[in-house]
């Protein structure tokens, strides 16, 4: 099972406060343990929402809103993508994580859809297209 582990933003992360050397060291050690366990597929931090944009869809219309965005508790400051055996395993790993922010913080775990989750609506043609696109994306990662 693949999961996305979301580190929620805080007022500090939205203000662009960078992590301390100690936290970077602790997170580096934690990420190393994830790699050694064979579950880490990807991990990155995100710039504050002031450097981002949102695009709202309404039928054929698109509206772009530049950041910053006000609801800090709804924002993401970073993420991991893990390959785990179960949600319980993911929870156990998150409990081992150093606190990612000074003070209080929150991490959310969400399962990632697989092709099988879409059932019959993912026709053989759509499944083939998806597999082709993933193979092309993997080639880009390798180069």
Backbone bond lengths (Angstrom), bond angles and torsions (degrees), N, CA, C in turn:
res aa  C-N    CA-C-N  psi(-1)  N-CA   C-N-CA  omega(-1)  CA-C   N-CA-C  phi
1 X - - - 1.441 - - 1.519 108.35 -
2 X 1.322 115.53 135.14 1.462 119.93 175.73 1.517 108.38 -100.07
3 X 1.334 115.21 139.86 1.463 120.35 176.21 1.524 109.25 -131.99
4 X 1.326 114.26 151.47 1.454 120.42 169.97 1.520 106.08 -105.55
5 X 1.315 114.94 128.71 1.457 122.06 -179.63 1.527 105.90 -107.78
6 X 1.323 116.02 115.94 1.458 122.21 -172.74 1.517 111.39 -104.94
7 X 1.312 116.41 123.28 1.465 121.57 174.40 1.517 106.49 -89.82
8 X 1.317 116.58 116.71 1.458 120.79 -177.41 1.523 110.46 -73.25
9 X 1.318 114.84 146.20 1.463 121.71 179.41 1.525 110.49 -72.77
10 X 1.329 114.28 157.69 1.466 121.78 174.29 1.521 107.65 -128.25
11 X 1.312 116.56 174.33 1.461 119.67 176.12 1.530 110.31 -58.61
12 X 1.333 117.55 -39.34 1.461 120.98 178.90 1.526 111.81 -63.96
13 X 1.339 117.33 -46.93 1.472 119.02 -178.24 1.522 110.39 -65.71
14 X 1.318 117.14 -35.84 1.466 120.85 177.84 1.526 111.64 -70.52
15 X 1.332 117.10 -24.44 1.464 121.03 177.35 1.529 111.16 -84.55
16 X 1.337 116.41 -1.46 1.455 120.20 178.37 1.514 114.33 84.44
17 X 1.346 117.08 13.56 1.463 120.53 178.07 1.527 108.45 -67.51
18 X 1.318 115.99 122.40 1.460 120.86 -177.99 1.528 110.01 -83.80
19 X 1.345 116.55 151.91 1.468 119.39 179.47 1.523 111.23 -66.47
20 X 1.320 115.10 154.70 1.465 120.94 178.47 1.529 109.87 -72.02
21 X 1.324 115.39 164.49 1.462 120.24 176.27 1.522 110.24 -61.11
22 X 1.330 116.19 -38.37 1.467 120.33 178.86 1.529 110.56 -61.36
23 X 1.339 117.13 -45.98 1.464 119.72 -179.54 1.528 110.68 -66.05
24 X 1.331 117.31 -39.93 1.470 119.47 177.17 1.525 111.00 -60.91
25 X 1.322 116.35 -39.33 1.473 120.89 177.91 1.525 110.46 -64.87
26 X 1.335 116.43 -47.19 1.471 120.76 -179.85 1.523 110.88 -62.26
27 X 1.328 117.13 -42.52 1.470 120.73 179.68 1.531 110.32 -67.85
28 X 1.335 116.90 -37.77 1.462 119.93 176.60 1.513 111.46 -60.74
29 X 1.322 116.53 -42.92 1.469 121.32 177.71 1.533 111.09 -65.13
30 X 1.332 115.93 -40.84 1.472 121.18 178.41 1.531 109.76 -63.55
31 X 1.335 117.08 -46.87 1.461 120.27 179.61 1.527 111.15 -62.70
32 X 1.327 116.48 -35.59 1.463 120.34 176.93 1.529 110.26 -62.62
33 X 1.332 116.88 -41.02 1.464 120.57 177.83 1.530 110.36 -64.23
34 X 1.341 117.14 -38.43 1.471 120.81 177.71 1.528 110.63 -63.56
35 X 1.330 116.66 -40.97 1.465 120.98 178.81 1.524 109.91 -64.93
36 X 1.335 116.42 -47.34 1.471 120.34 -179.78 1.525 111.78 -61.51
37 X 1.327 117.26 -31.54 1.463 121.39 178.44 1.528 111.56 -78.46
38 X 1.337 116.63 -10.33 1.460 120.70 177.43 1.513 114.92 78.74
39 X 1.335 117.66 22.20 1.467 118.35 -177.97 1.527 114.28 -110.27
40 X 1.328 119.11 -18.82 1.466 121.09 -176.00 1.525 110.58 -77.77
41 X 1.337 115.97 120.16 1.461 121.74 176.47 1.528 111.34 -104.33
42 X 1.334 116.93 -33.99 1.470 121.60 -179.78 1.510 108.55 -162.01
43 X 1.336 115.50 154.87 1.466 120.72 176.81 1.513 108.43 -161.27
44 X 1.317 116.14 136.23 1.461 120.96 176.32 1.519 110.10 -159.96
45 X 1.330 114.28 154.88 1.451 121.63 171.03 1.517 108.51 -98.27
46 X 1.306 115.87 158.22 1.459 121.12 -178.49 1.525 110.42 -116.18
47 X 1.322 115.85 143.95 1.459 120.63 173.75 1.530 108.86 -64.24
48 X 1.333 118.13 161.01 1.465 120.68 177.10 1.527 111.46 -58.80
49 X 1.320 116.05 157.87 1.466 120.78 -177.92 1.528 111.97 -63.32
50 X 1.339 117.87 -17.70 1.468 119.98 177.85 1.525 111.48 -62.59
51 X 1.323 116.97 -19.52 1.462 121.02 178.61 1.527 111.73 -98.48
52 X 1.322 116.85 4.27 1.464 121.26 -176.09 1.516 113.02 -109.90
53 X 1.305 114.36 -175.54 1.463 122.47 177.88 1.525 107.80 -147.74
54 X 1.320 115.14 155.78 1.460 122.12 173.55 1.520 107.63 -122.41
55 X 1.318 115.17 143.30 1.450 120.57 176.54 1.515 107.64 -118.98
56 X 1.327 116.18 119.10 1.463 121.87 -179.33 1.524 108.22 -96.71
57 X 1.328 116.60 132.44 1.454 123.52 -179.68 1.524 109.17 -103.91
58 X 1.327 115.86 132.27 1.455 121.78 173.52 1.523 106.20 -142.06
59 X 1.331 116.14 96.34 1.463 119.33 -173.67 1.517 109.40 61.32
60 X 1.337 116.63 -125.86 1.470 121.16 -179.86 1.527 112.21 -86.90
61 X 1.323 118.18 -6.08 1.471 121.61 -177.90 1.518 111.70 -86.50
62 X 1.336 115.59 147.34 1.461 122.99 176.63 1.517 107.77 -130.50
63 X 1.325 116.35 129.93 1.456 121.88 178.04 1.520 108.40 -121.08
64 X 1.332 116.04 125.52 1.460 121.53 -178.49 1.523 108.82 -100.26
65 X 1.330 115.80 129.85 1.454 122.25 174.93 1.517 107.95 -121.32
66 X 1.321 116.12 122.09 1.459 120.66 177.17 1.523 109.38 -78.76
67 X 1.358 115.69 148.02 1.456 121.27 175.80 1.502 109.85 -70.03
68 X 1.305 118.84 170.87 1.467 125.75 11.68 1.522 112.33 -82.96
69 X 1.316 114.66 161.25 1.452 121.93 178.13 1.522 108.50 -109.10
70 X 1.311 116.33 140.40 1.464 120.66 -167.18 1.520 115.52 -79.98
71 X 1.302 119.56 -31.78 1.470 121.40 -174.96 1.528 110.93 -81.82
72 X 1.322 117.37 82.22 1.460 122.51 -176.74 1.523 111.60 -54.13
73 X 1.329 117.82 -40.82 1.468 120.15 -176.10 1.529 112.34 -64.20
74 X 1.325 118.33 -16.90 1.455 122.15 178.85 1.525 112.65 -94.94
75 X 1.326 118.30 -2.74 1.451 122.13 -174.91 1.527 111.71 -96.68
76 X 1.321 115.50 158.10 1.460 122.30 -179.60 1.531 108.20 -113.17
77 X 1.324 116.32 133.76 1.465 121.68 -179.91 1.528 112.17 -101.68
78 X 1.325 117.39 -18.12 1.453 121.14 179.98 1.513 110.14 -175.08
79 X 1.336 115.04 173.50 1.460 118.33 -177.31 1.519 111.24 -157.47
80 X 1.320 114.21 160.68 1.454 124.03 167.40 1.526 106.55 -126.96
81 X 1.307 116.76 154.42 1.458 121.85 165.73 1.520 105.53 -120.73
82 X 1.326 114.86 124.84 1.457 121.72 -175.66 1.518 110.84 -121.05
83 X 1.325 115.49 150.27 1.460 123.20 169.15 1.523 105.40 -107.73
84 X 1.326 116.62 109.75 1.464 121.73 -176.87 1.525 109.92 -126.34
85 X 1.323 115.41 167.09 1.465 120.32 178.67 1.522 112.20 -79.10
86 X 1.349 116.01 -29.26 1.467 119.37 -174.60 1.529 110.17 -162.10
87 X 1.306 115.26 166.72 1.460 120.61 174.56 1.525 109.90 -62.04
88 X 1.314 116.78 -35.33 1.466 120.81 179.19 1.528 110.74 -61.49
89 X 1.333 117.04 -40.68 1.455 120.27 178.01 1.527 110.45 -64.55
90 X 1.332 116.67 -42.28 1.468 120.17 178.35 1.524 110.91 -61.61
91 X 1.315 117.02 -43.42 1.472 121.41 178.95 1.527 109.90 -61.21
92 X 1.323 116.64 -43.58 1.468 120.11 -179.99 1.525 110.54 -60.65
93 X 1.333 117.53 -40.78 1.466 120.45 178.54 1.524 111.63 -67.57
94 X 1.322 117.67 -40.16 1.471 119.54 179.00 1.525 110.16 -64.20
95 X 1.311 117.90 -37.19 1.467 120.42 178.33 1.522 112.05 -62.02
96 X 1.333 117.39 -25.08 1.469 121.75 178.59 1.531 112.23 -83.92
97 X 1.312 117.18 -10.98 1.465 121.92 -174.94 1.528 111.24 -67.40
98 X 1.331 117.11 138.87 1.467 118.12 170.76 1.532 108.52 -62.13
99 X 1.323 117.09 150.67 1.456 119.44 176.90 1.524 107.27 -58.43
100 X 1.349 118.72 118.05 1.457 120.68 -172.56 1.526 115.08 -74.46
101 X 1.307 117.75 -8.99 1.465 121.54 -178.14 1.532 109.10 -136.15
102 X 1.326 116.63 152.59 1.468 117.55 171.30 1.534 108.64 -63.35
103 X 1.292 117.69 138.03 1.470 120.40 179.99 1.518 111.43 79.14
104 X 1.329 115.79 -144.34 1.456 121.27 -177.73 1.518 110.45 -82.68
105 X 1.335 115.48 144.51 1.459 120.26 176.30 1.511 109.35 -150.96
106 X 1.327 114.86 171.83 1.457 119.91 -177.12 1.524 109.21 -142.78
107 X 1.327 115.42 140.21 1.456 122.27 175.44 1.524 107.35 -123.53
108 X 1.322 115.27 134.89 1.467 122.04 -179.86 1.523 108.89 -114.77
109 X 1.326 116.93 142.22 1.466 122.53 177.75 1.521 107.97 -116.50
110 X 1.340 115.68 129.16 1.462 120.00 178.75 1.524 109.85 -132.38
111 X 1.340 117.85 128.90 1.461 120.20 175.16 1.530 110.41 -63.90
112 X 1.327 115.63 145.96 1.461 121.76 176.36 1.525 107.87 -96.75
113 X 1.327 116.46 135.46 1.458 120.77 178.69 1.520 110.71 -60.45
114 X 1.334 115.25 146.09 1.457 121.81 169.20 1.523 107.19 -111.37
115 X 1.316 116.76 166.00 1.466 120.58 179.41 1.528 110.55 -56.68
116 X 1.329 117.76 -38.17 1.466 121.27 -178.33 1.526 112.77 -63.51
117 X 1.330 117.60 -26.05 1.462 120.52 -179.95 1.530 112.65 -63.66
118 X 1.332 117.17 -22.06 1.462 121.11 -176.85 1.519 113.54 -87.56
119 X 1.329 116.23 -7.15 1.461 120.32 176.05 1.517 113.06 58.36
120 X 1.332 115.62 -142.11 1.462 121.64 -174.74 1.531 113.14 -70.83
121 X 1.336 118.17 -17.90 1.468 118.75 179.23 1.520 112.12 -67.34
122 X 1.336 116.91 -21.42 1.463 120.54 174.25 1.524 106.62 -90.84
123 X 1.326 115.16 89.26 1.466 121.88 -176.57 1.532 109.96 -63.84
124 X 1.323 117.15 163.75 1.471 119.24 176.32 1.538 112.15 -54.85
125 X 1.335 117.30 -36.94 1.460 120.65 179.20 1.525 110.78 -66.32
126 X 1.318 117.15 -43.68 1.467 120.97 178.59 1.528 110.75 -66.63
127 X 1.329 116.97 -38.53 1.469 121.42 178.04 1.536 109.68 -63.12
128 X 1.329 116.62 -42.95 1.466 121.13 178.69 1.529 110.29 -63.11
129 X 1.334 116.36 -42.70 1.471 119.88 177.96 1.522 110.75 -61.53
130 X 1.312 117.10 -43.59 1.465 122.15 179.40 1.535 110.61 -61.13
131 X 1.312 117.14 -45.89 1.463 121.37 179.29 1.528 111.08 -62.47
132 X 1.339 116.56 -41.10 1.468 121.00 178.22 1.535 110.51 -62.64
133 X 1.337 116.61 -45.11 1.465 120.40 -179.55 1.525 111.43 -63.64
134 X 1.328 117.17 -40.65 1.474 120.04 177.64 1.529 111.19 -63.40
135 X 1.327 116.60 -40.57 1.464 120.59 178.97 1.534 110.00 -64.13
136 X 1.323 117.55 -41.49 1.466 120.97 178.36 1.525 111.01 -65.47
137 X 1.325 116.86 -40.69 1.465 120.89 178.37 1.525 110.32 -64.39
138 X 1.345 117.07 -40.01 1.470 120.48 177.79 1.524 111.41 -62.21
139 X 1.335 117.01 -36.44 1.468 120.71 177.38 1.532 109.94 -62.34
140 X 1.329 116.68 -40.43 1.466 120.77 179.33 1.529 110.98 -63.55
141 X 1.334 116.58 -39.09 1.468 120.89 179.08 1.522 110.97 -63.58
142 X 1.331 115.85 -35.62 1.469 121.21 -176.05 1.531 112.63 -75.54
143 X 1.324 116.85 -24.55 1.472 118.29 -175.37 1.516 113.92 -91.46
